[in-house]
Amino acid sequence: MPLKTVKEFNYIYKNSKVYHTKFFVLFYLKDKNKRFSVVASKKVGNAVKRNFAKRRLRALFIEHEFEKDSFILVAKKDIIKVRFDNLQYIFKKSIKALQCEK
C-alpha cells in the first residue's frame, strides 16, 4: 500500500530511522501497516532518469519480504550510474544497519 498524503510522508520523515548512502536515502518506521513509496526529485535528472531510478528502487524492495513496516526510498543522482548488483549489496547493508529484516 503506497503512502499518499503529505501528512503520511511527513510523519515518517520525522519519526523514522534514516540510513544515507551515496545512491539513496532509506527511511524506516516500525508500523502496523505495510507501506512503501519511492521518491525521485528533479535533482536525479529528467523524467526518463527519474523513472529509471524509481524502477531500480522498487525492484530492490520487491526482492525482500518485510513485515508490516513503512519505508520511503529517496533516490540520489548517482543511482543512475551504479551497477544493480552493487545497489543490491548496499541495500542489504542498509537494511541490516536499520535492523528491519525479518
N, C-alpha and C positions, 0 to 999 in steps of 0.2 A: 504494500500500500504506500503510495508516494506521499511525501509532505506537500501540502498545497498552499497553506496560508502563510503570510508573513509572520503571524503570531507563532505558528509551529516552528518555523525556521529560527526565529529569534530565541525561542525557549531553548532549543537545542544548542544554538551558538553560545548562549550564556551559561548553561548548566552542564555541558558535556566535557568529557576528556578530549584532549586535542593532541594529534600527532602530526608534525610537519615533516615533509620530505621535500626533495628537490622537484618532484613531479606532481605532488598533490598534497592536500591537507585533509586529514580524516578526523571528523567529529563523531564521537561515540557517546551514546547515552543509554544506560540500562533503563528499559522501559517495558510497559505492558504490551505495547503493540509493535509489530514488526513493520518499521517504516524505513524507507531508503530514498534518497534523492542525490542526483549528480548535478553539479553546478560548473559551468564553464563561462567565464566572463569574456568580454571582448579583448581583454589582455592576451588571451590564448591565441587569438587570430581571427580570421574571417569565419563565416558560418560553416564552411566545409571543415576547417580545422577544429572548431568547437564541437561539431557533431562527432568527428573522429575521436576526439578526446573523451567525450561522454560515452561513446560506444566502448572504448577501451576500459573505462572505469566500471561501467555496468558489467562487462564481461568478467572483470576481476571479482566483483561482488557475487555474481551468479555462481562462480566456481566454488564458493564457500557456503556452507549452511550455517546460519546463525539462529540463535533463539530469538525471542521477541525483544528486539532492541531497535534503537533508532540510529541511523547513520546518515551523515552528509559527507560526500566526497567533493572537494573543490579542486578542479584541475588547475595546474600551473602551466606556463608557456612551454616548458621543456618536455612535457609529456608527449608531444608530437614526435620528438627526436629519438626517444629511448626505445630500445627493443622490448617487445612484450614480455619475454621471459625475465628480463631484468625488472620490469614493472611488477610481475608476479612475485618475485623474490622480495622486493621492497614492501609490497602489500602484506605478505605473510609476516614479515618482520614487524610492521606497524601494528598488525592485529595482536601479535604476541606481546608487544610493548604495552598495549592498552588492556591486555587481559580480557579480550572479548570473544575468545574461542569457546567452543562447547566444552 
